Amino acid sequence: MNGVLRRVRGMALRSRLALLVAVAVAAAVAAVAVTCWFITRGQLYGQMDNELRSQVGQLNQNRQAIPLLNCPDTGGQRAIPGPTIQVINSDGTVCTVRGDTPISARASDLAVADGSSDRALHTTDDDKGKAMRVLTVPVTSSPGNQQVQGIAVSIAKPLDEVTKPLTTLAWVLLLVGGIGVLGATAAGLWIARAGLRPVDKLTDAVEHVARTEDLTVRIPVDGDDEIARLSASFNSMTASLASSRELQQQLIADAGHELRTPLTSMRTNVELLTRSEATGRAIPPDDRKALMASLKAQMTELAALIGDLQELSRTGLSAGEGPVKVVSLHETVRSAVERARLRGPELTIDAELAPWYVRAEPAALERAIVNLLDNAVKFSPEKGTVEVRLMRGTLTVRDHGPGIPAEELPYVFDRFWRSPTARALPGSGLGLSIVARTVEASGGEVALAAADDGGTVATVRLPGAPTPPPEIP
């Protein structure tokens, strides 16, 4: 059985569907055929039994039946067409009145002869082995219609009057059923082929994508059935993969472009130091000090860029994989404000923070807030003021710097984007991109806009509550 199941599972889907249809039709045809055969068999047996009863009744009503009780020598009467008629004595002797082959009396027949049973109906074989349907009843006398004790009469008909039509019917049902099963199998193959044609197209498309990595393949979507939904899902998947690949390629290109500048500068400075050592020509102390300071700044910038790339990859590609906890946003902002004061000691940072608790990844959220404040510190004028407000889940960071032109606002959260006026300042162009992705991963939103009287205001909205919600189990 297990071997058969393994073979069926190894068949193609359309073959399994056709086999399923054929088996279902065969089972239905077999059930109908067997039911029809048994109903017909019952009807034929009932009809034969009724005929026997009718003929026995006529025999008992025939006043010439009494002479037959003595079982005379009937001679040629045995060849008279019609059912076999026998007289059965209670002692077991049988006298054939009509018919060419005697039928042995059974116990049920003798019970009728001695008066212990009123009738017997059974199937038996005559002395030549021919199946006969036998009905045995008591003999009644004409006057008073009383039973004659010790004697019974049997009437029998060949059973082939029933078995031959049943055999013919069985062959007809078998033939018709076989044709039906073959037709159902052919129809199942056609239906499976037609129904799985869209699946074949989908399979070809998947194999083409796997073979060529061509993510521009799209499958036509017809209707709204399961196959259409599968095709639409495949198209959405390939579109998402194509978009992801494009973003990945863009990230690599942008990262390479941004890494090239500090690496080129570092290479130039290192070559100057190497050449000085090789030629023995010392670099003037002031120039050497400036060269080492430049190297240190470039290494710092390169390390910050690599760190930003790692953070961006983590928040952009695997957001939500870190532990999500209940975070007090006001404490996180307060910590970031303290760090910002260390980076801009000449600035005044005015913070007003109301309690607010959110569900987020603590480290990622803190880095995003720090990036937001670093951006404000970097663009604030000397001895300027940065205003930080947290009210009912809305965090605003306002600086009084040069601001961002309106035409540049749509690009501020793009990776590696930097305003032309800010390219001379340190930075990688990834800070605001990290902020946007972290806030979005926490279910919030972030926006940058020009302040009314100059400067820039950054707004972050995060869902939460003024009291700590239950911890995530």
C-alpha positions as CSV (number, residue, x, y, z in Angstrom):
1,M,0.0,0.0,0.0
2,N,2.8,2.4,0.9
3,G,4.6,1.6,-2.4
4,V,1.4,2.4,-4.3
5,L,1.1,5.7,-2.5
6,R,4.7,6.6,-3.2
7,R,4.2,5.8,-6.9
8,V,1.1,8.0,-6.9
9,R,2.9,10.9,-5.2
10,G,5.7,10.5,-7.8
11,M,3.3,11.0,-10.7
12,A,2.8,14.4,-12.4
13,L,0.0,16.5,-11.0
14,R,-2.1,16.2,-14.2
15,S,-1.7,12.4,-14.1
16,R,-2.8,12.4,-10.5
17,L,-5.8,14.5,-11.2
18,A,-6.8,12.2,-14.2
19,L,-6.3,9.2,-12.0
20,L,-8.4,10.7,-9.2
21,V,-11.2,11.5,-11.7
22,A,-11.0,7.9,-13.2
23,V,-11.1,6.3,-9.7
24,A,-14.0,8.5,-8.6
25,V,-16.0,7.7,-11.8
26,A,-15.1,4.0,-11.6
27,A,-16.4,3.9,-8.0
28,A,-19.6,5.7,-8.9
29,V,-20.2,3.5,-12.0
30,A,-19.4,0.3,-9.9
31,A,-21.8,1.4,-7.2
32,V,-24.6,2.1,-9.7
33,A,-24.0,-1.1,-11.7
34,V,-24.0,-3.3,-8.5
35,T,-27.1,-1.6,-7.2
36,C,-28.8,-2.0,-10.6
37,W,-27.8,-5.7,-10.8
38,F,-29.1,-6.5,-7.3
39,I,-32.4,-4.7,-7.9
40,T,-32.9,-6.5,-11.2
41,R,-32.0,-9.8,-9.5
42,G,-34.5,-9.2,-6.8
43,Q,-37.2,-8.3,-9.4
44,L,-36.5,-11.5,-11.5
45,Y,-36.5,-13.8,-8.5
46,G,-39.7,-12.1,-7.2
47,Q,-41.3,-12.5,-10.7
48,M,-40.3,-16.2,-10.8
49,D,-41.6,-16.9,-7.3
50,N,-44.9,-15.2,-8.1
51,E,-45.3,-17.4,-11.2
52,L,-44.6,-20.5,-9.1
53,R,-47.2,-19.5,-6.6
54,S,-49.7,-18.8,-9.3
55,Q,-49.1,-22.1,-11.0
56,V,-49.4,-24.0,-7.7
57,G,-52.7,-22.3,-6.9
58,Q,-54.0,-23.3,-10.3
59,L,-52.8,-26.9,-9.7
60,N,-54.6,-27.1,-6.4
61,Q,-57.7,-25.7,-7.9
62,N,-57.7,-28.2,-10.7
63,R,-60.0,-31.0,-9.9
64,Q,-57.8,-33.4,-11.9
65,A,-55.0,-33.0,-9.3
66,I,-56.5,-35.8,-7.1
67,P,-55.8,-38.6,-9.5
68,L,-52.2,-37.4,-9.7
69,L,-51.7,-38.1,-6.0
70,N,-51.4,-41.8,-6.8
71,C,-48.5,-40.9,-9.1
72,P,-49.5,-43.0,-12.1
73,D,-47.2,-43.8,-15.0
74,T,-47.5,-40.6,-17.0
75,G,-45.2,-41.7,-19.8
76,G,-45.1,-38.9,-22.4
77,Q,-46.4,-36.3,-19.9
78,R,-42.8,-35.9,-18.8
79,A,-42.0,-34.1,-22.1
80,I,-44.8,-31.6,-21.8
81,P,-43.4,-28.1,-21.8
82,G,-43.7,-26.2,-18.6
83,P,-42.5,-26.3,-15.0
84,T,-41.5,-29.6,-13.4
85,I,-44.2,-31.0,-11.1
86,Q,-43.5,-33.6,-8.4
87,V,-45.5,-35.3,-5.7
88,I,-43.6,-35.7,-2.4
89,N,-44.6,-38.2,0.3
90,S,-43.8,-37.7,3.9
91,D,-41.6,-40.8,3.8
92,G,-39.3,-39.0,1.3
93,T,-40.4,-40.7,-1.9
94,V,-40.7,-38.5,-4.9
95,C,-42.9,-39.0,-8.0
96,T,-42.3,-36.8,-11.0
97,V,-45.6,-35.9,-12.6
98,R,-44.1,-33.7,-15.3
99,G,-40.5,-33.1,-16.2
100,D,-37.7,-35.2,-17.4
101,T,-35.3,-35.0,-14.4
102,P,-36.3,-35.7,-10.8
103,I,-35.5,-33.3,-8.0
104,S,-34.5,-34.7,-4.6
105,A,-36.7,-33.7,-1.8
106,R,-35.2,-31.6,1.0
107,A,-36.0,-31.5,4.7
108,S,-38.1,-28.3,4.2
109,D,-40.2,-30.2,1.5
110,L,-40.8,-33.2,3.8
111,A,-41.9,-30.7,6.6
112,V,-44.6,-29.5,4.2
113,A,-45.6,-33.1,3.4
114,D,-46.1,-34.1,7.0
115,G,-48.0,-30.9,7.8
116,S,-45.4,-29.2,10.0
117,S,-44.8,-26.3,7.5
118,D,-47.2,-24.6,5.2
119,R,-44.7,-24.1,2.3
120,A,-41.1,-24.3,1.3
121,L,-39.3,-22.1,-1.3
122,H,-35.7,-22.8,-2.2
123,T,-33.1,-23.2,-4.9
124,T,-31.6,-26.6,-5.5
125,D,-30.1,-28.7,-8.3
126,D,-31.9,-31.5,-10.1
127,D,-30.3,-34.9,-10.6
128,K,-28.5,-33.6,-13.7
129,G,-27.1,-30.7,-11.8
130,K,-29.3,-28.1,-13.3
131,A,-30.2,-25.2,-10.9
132,M,-34.0,-25.1,-10.2
133,R,-36.2,-22.8,-8.2
134,V,-38.6,-25.0,-6.2
135,L,-41.9,-24.2,-4.4
136,T,-43.5,-26.9,-2.3
137,V,-47.0,-26.6,-0.9
138,P,-49.5,-29.0,0.8
139,V,-52.0,-30.8,-1.4
140,T,-55.7,-29.9,-0.8
141,S,-58.7,-31.9,-1.7
142,S,-61.4,-30.4,-3.9
143,P,-64.3,-30.9,-1.5
144,G,-63.7,-28.5,1.5
145,N,-60.3,-27.5,0.3
146,Q,-58.7,-29.5,3.1
147,Q,-55.1,-30.6,3.3
148,V,-54.2,-34.1,2.3
149,Q,-51.9,-35.4,5.1
150,G,-48.6,-37.0,4.2
151,I,-48.3,-35.6,0.8
152,A,-47.2,-32.3,-0.9
153,V,-46.7,-31.1,-4.4
154,S,-43.6,-29.3,-5.7
155,I,-43.4,-27.1,-8.8
156,A,-40.0,-26.1,-10.1
157,K,-38.6,-23.9,-12.9
158,P,-35.1,-23.7,-14.3
159,L,-33.1,-20.9,-12.6
160,D,-31.4,-20.0,-15.9
161,E,-34.6,-18.0,-16.6
162,V,-33.1,-15.6,-14.1
163,T,-29.3,-16.2,-14.3
164,K,-29.1,-15.8,-18.1
165,P,-30.7,-12.2,-18.1
166,L,-28.6,-11.4,-15.0
167,T,-25.4,-12.6,-16.8
168,T,-26.3,-10.5,-19.9
169,L,-27.0,-7.5,-17.7
170,A,-23.7,-7.9,-15.9
171,W,-21.8,-7.9,-19.2
172,V,-23.7,-4.9,-20.4
173,L,-23.1,-3.0,-17.2
174,L,-19.4,-4.0,-17.3
175,L,-19.1,-2.8,-20.9
176,V,-20.9,0.5,-20.3
177,G,-19.0,1.1,-17.1
178,G,-15.7,0.4,-18.8
179,I,-16.5,2.8,-21.6
180,G,-17.6,5.4,-19.0
181,V,-14.3,5.0,-17.0
182,L,-12.2,5.3,-20.2
183,G,-14.2,8.4,-21.2
184,A,-13.8,9.9,-17.7
185,T,-10.1,9.2,-17.7
186,A,-9.8,11.0,-21.1
187,A,-11.9,13.8,-19.9
188,G,-9.9,14.0,-16.7
189,L,-6.7,14.3,-18.7
190,W,-8.2,17.0,-20.8
191,I,-9.5,18.9,-17.8
192,A,-6.2,18.6,-16.0
193,R,-4.3,19.8,-19.0
194,A,-6.6,22.7,-19.5
195,G,-6.8,23.6,-15.8
196,L,-3.1,23.4,-15.2
197,R,-2.1,25.4,-18.3
198,P,-1.7,28.6,-16.2
199,V,0.4,26.6,-13.7
200,D,2.6,25.5,-16.6
201,K,3.1,29.1,-17.6
202,L,3.9,30.0,-14.0
203,T,6.4,27.1,-13.8
204,D,8.1,28.2,-17.0
205,A,8.3,31.7,-15.7
206,V,9.8,30.6,-12.4
207,E,12.3,28.3,-14.2
208,H,13.2,31.2,-16.5
209,V,13.8,33.5,-13.6
210,A,15.9,30.8,-11.8
211,R,17.9,30.2,-15.0
212,T,18.5,33.8,-16.2
213,E,17.8,35.9,-13.0
214,D,15.6,38.1,-15.2
215,L,13.2,39.7,-12.7
216,T,11.3,41.6,-15.4
217,V,9.2,38.6,-16.2
218,R,5.5,39.1,-15.7
219,I,2.6,36.6,-16.1
220,P,-0.7,37.8,-17.5
221,V,-3.5,37.7,-14.9
222,D,-6.9,36.6,-16.2
223,G,-9.9,36.5,-13.9
224,D,-9.9,36.4,-10.1
225,D,-9.6,32.6,-9.4
226,E,-6.8,30.9,-7.4
227,I,-4.5,30.7,-10.4
228,A,-5.0,34.4,-11.1
229,R,-4.2,35.2,-7.5
230,L,-1.1,33.0,-7.7
231,S,0.0,34.8,-10.9
232,A,-0.6,38.2,-9.3
233,S,1.4,37.1,-6.2
234,F,4.3,35.9,-8.4
235,N,4.3,39.2,-10.3
236,S,4.3,41.1,-6.9
237,M,7.2,38.9,-5.7
238,T,9.3,39.5,-8.8
239,A,8.6,43.2,-8.7
240,S,9.7,43.3,-5.0
241,L,12.8,41.3,-5.8
242,A,13.6,43.6,-8.7
243,S,13.1,46.6,-6.5
244,S,15.3,45.1,-3.8
245,R,18.0,44.3,-6.2
246,E,17.9,47.8,-7.6
247,L,18.1,49.3,-4.1
248,Q,21.0,46.9,-3.3
249,Q,22.9,47.9,-6.4
250,Q,22.2,51.6,-5.7
251,L,23.4,51.1,-2.2
252,I,26.6,49.5,-3.4
253,A,27.2,52.2,-6.0
254,D,26.5,55.0,-3.5
255,A,28.7,53.4,-0.8
256,G,31.5,52.9,-3.3
257,H,31.2,56.5,-4.3
258,E,31.2,57.8,-0.7
259,L,34.1,55.5,0.3
260,R,36.2,56.5,-2.6
261,T,36.7,60.1,-1.4
262,P,38.2,59.4,2.1
263,L,40.2,56.4,0.8
264,T,41.7,58.5,-2.0
265,S,42.6,61.3,0.4
266,M,44.1,58.8,2.8
267,R,46.1,57.1,0.1
268,T,47.5,60.5,-1.0
269,N,48.5,61.4,2.5
270,V,50.1,58.0,3.1
271,E,52.0,58.2,-0.1
272,L,53.4,61.5,0.9
273,L,54.5,60.1,4.2
274,T,56.0,57.0,2.5
275,R,57.9,59.1,0.0
276,S,59.3,61.3,2.7
277,E,60.6,58.3,4.5
278,A,62.0,56.8,1.3
279,T,63.8,59.9,0.1
280,G,64.9,61.1,3.5
281,R,63.3,64.5,2.9
282,A,61.5,65.4,6.0
283,I,58.2,67.1,5.8
284,P,58.0,70.4,7.7
285,P,56.6,70.0,11.2
286,D,53.5,72.1,10.5
287,D,52.8,70.3,7.3
288,R,53.3,67.0,8.9
289,K,51.0,67.9,11.8
290,A,48.4,69.0,9.3
291,L,48.9,65.8,7.3
292,M,48.4,63.6,10.4
293,A,45.3,65.6,11.5
294,S,43.9,65.1,8.0
295,L,44.6,61.4,8.2
296,K,42.9,61.1,11.6
297,A,39.9,63.1,10.4
298,Q,39.6,60.9,7.3
299,M,39.9,57.7,9.3
300,T,37.2,59.0,11.7
301,E,35.0,59.9,8.7
302,L,35.6,56.4,7.2
303,A,34.8,54.7,10.4
304,A,31.6,56.7,10.8
305,L,30.6,55.9,7.3
306,I,31.2,52.2,7.8
307,G,29.2,52.3,11.0
308,D,26.4,54.2,9.3
309,L,26.3,51.6,6.5
310,Q,26.1,48.8,9.0
311,E,23.3,50.5,10.9
312,L,21.5,51.3,7.7
313,S,21.8,47.7,6.5
314,R,20.6,46.4,9.9
315,T,17.6,48.7,10.1
316,G,16.8,48.6,6.4
317,L,17.2,44.9,5.7
318,S,16.5,43.2,9.0
319,A,14.2,45.7,10.8
320,G,12.3,44.1,13.6
321,E,14.8,41.3,14.3
322,G,16.2,43.0,17.4
323,P,14.5,42.8,20.8
324,V,11.5,45.1,21.0
325,K,10.9,46.5,24.4
326,V,9.0,49.2,26.2
327,V,11.2,52.3,25.9
328,S,10.8,55.6,27.8
329,L,11.1,58.0,24.9
330,H,11.7,61.0,27.2
331,E,14.6,59.3,28.9
332,T,16.1,58.3,25.5
333,V,15.8,61.9,24.2
334,R,17.2,63.3,27.5
335,S,20.3,61.0,27.1
336,A,20.7,62.1,23.4
337,V,20.4,65.7,24.5
338,E,23.3,65.3,26.9
339,R,25.5,63.8,24.2
340,A,24.5,66.6,21.9
341,R,25.6,69.2,24.5
342,L,29.0,67.5,24.6
343,R,29.4,67.8,20.9
344,G,28.2,71.4,20.7
345,P,29.3,73.0,24.0
346,E,28.9,76.5,22.6
347,L,25.2,75.8,21.8
348,T,22.2,76.2,24.0
349,I,20.0,73.1,23.9
350,D,16.6,73.8,25.4
351,A,14.7,70.6,26.2
352,E,11.1,70.2,27.4
353,L,10.2,66.5,27.7
354,A,6.9,65.0,28.8
355,P,6.7,61.3,29.7
356,W,6.0,59.0,26.7
357,Y,6.5,55.3,26.4
358,V,6.8,53.4,23.1
359,R,7.6,49.9,21.9
360,A,10.8,49.9,20.0
361,E,14.3,48.5,19.7
362,P,16.2,50.6,22.3
363,A,19.6,50.8,20.7
364,A,18.2,51.6,17.2
365,L,15.8,54.3,18.6
366,E,18.6,55.9,20.6
367,R,20.9,56.1,17.6
368,A,18.1,57.6,15.5
369,I,17.5,60.3,18.1
370,V,21.2,61.0,18.4
371,N,21.5,61.4,14.6
372,L,18.6,63.8,14.6
373,L,20.2,66.0,17.3
374,D,23.6,65.7,15.7
375,N,22.1,67.0,12.5
376,A,20.7,70.0,14.4
377,V,24.0,70.7,16.2
378,K,25.9,70.5,12.9
379,F,23.8,73.1,11.2
380,S,23.3,75.4,14.1
381,P,25.2,78.7,14.1
382,E,27.8,79.5,16.8
383,K,26.1,80.2,20.1
384,G,22.8,79.2,18.6
385,T,19.9,77.5,20.2
386,V,18.4,74.1,19.6
387,E,14.9,73.6,20.9
388,V,13.8,70.0,21.7
389,R,10.1,69.3,22.6
390,L,8.4,66.0,23.4
391,M,4.6,66.3,23.9
392,R,2.2,63.4,23.7
393,G,4.4,61.3,21.4
394,T,5.5,64.1,19.1
395,L,9.2,65.0,19.2
396,T,10.3,68.2,17.6
397,V,13.9,69.3,17.1
398,R,14.3,72.9,16.0
399,D,17.5,74.6,15.0
400,H,18.2,78.1,13.8
401,G,20.6,77.3,11.0
402,P,20.5,78.1,7.3
403,G,17.5,75.8,6.7
404,I,16.9,73.5,3.8
405,P,15.6,74.8,0.5
406,A,12.0,73.7,-0.3
407,E,13.2,71.9,-3.5
408,E,15.6,69.7,-1.5
409,L,13.1,68.6,1.2
410,P,11.9,65.5,-0.8
411,Y,15.4,64.1,-0.8
412,V,16.6,64.6,2.8
413,F,15.8,61.0,3.8
414,D,17.5,59.4,0.8
415,R,20.7,57.4,1.4
416,F,23.9,59.4,0.8
417,W,22.0,62.5,-0.2
418,R,23.7,65.7,1.0
419,S,22.8,69.3,0.2
420,P,25.3,71.0,-2.1
421,T,25.8,73.6,0.6
422,A,26.7,71.0,3.2
423,R,29.2,68.9,1.3
424,A,32.1,70.6,3.0
425,L,30.8,69.6,6.4
426,P,31.6,66.1,7.8
427,G,29.1,63.4,7.4
428,S,28.0,60.5,5.2
429,G,24.5,61.4,4.2
430,L,23.1,58.4,6.0
431,G,22.1,59.8,9.3
432,L,18.6,61.0,8.3
433,S,18.1,57.8,6.3
434,I,18.7,55.8,9.4
435,V,16.3,58.0,11.4
436,A,13.6,57.4,8.8
437,R,13.9,53.7,8.7
438,T,14.1,53.3,12.5
439,V,11.0,55.4,13.1
440,E,9.1,53.6,10.4
441,A,10.1,50.2,11.9
442,S,8.7,51.4,15.2
443,G,5.4,52.3,13.6
444,G,5.9,56.1,13.5
445,E,6.6,58.8,11.0
446,V,9.2,61.5,10.6
447,A,9.3,64.8,8.6
448,L,11.6,67.7,8.0
449,A,10.3,71.2,7.3
450,A,11.5,74.8,7.2
451,A,10.8,76.8,10.4
452,D,8.7,79.9,10.2
453,D,11.5,82.3,11.1
454,G,14.5,80.4,9.7
455,G,16.1,77.1,10.5
456,T,14.7,73.6,10.2
457,V,12.3,71.7,12.4
458,A,12.3,67.9,12.5
459,T,9.1,66.2,13.7
460,V,9.0,62.5,14.9
461,R,5.7,60.9,15.9
462,L,5.7,57.6,17.6
463,P,2.6,55.6,18.9
464,G,2.7,55.0,22.6
465,A,1.2,56.1,26.0
466,P,2.1,58.5,28.8
467,T,2.3,55.6,31.2
468,P,4.3,52.4,30.7
469,P,2.4,49.7,28.8
470,P,2.8,46.0,29.7
471,E,6.1,44.5,28.6
472,I,6.1,42.2,25.5
473,P,6.3,38.7,26.8
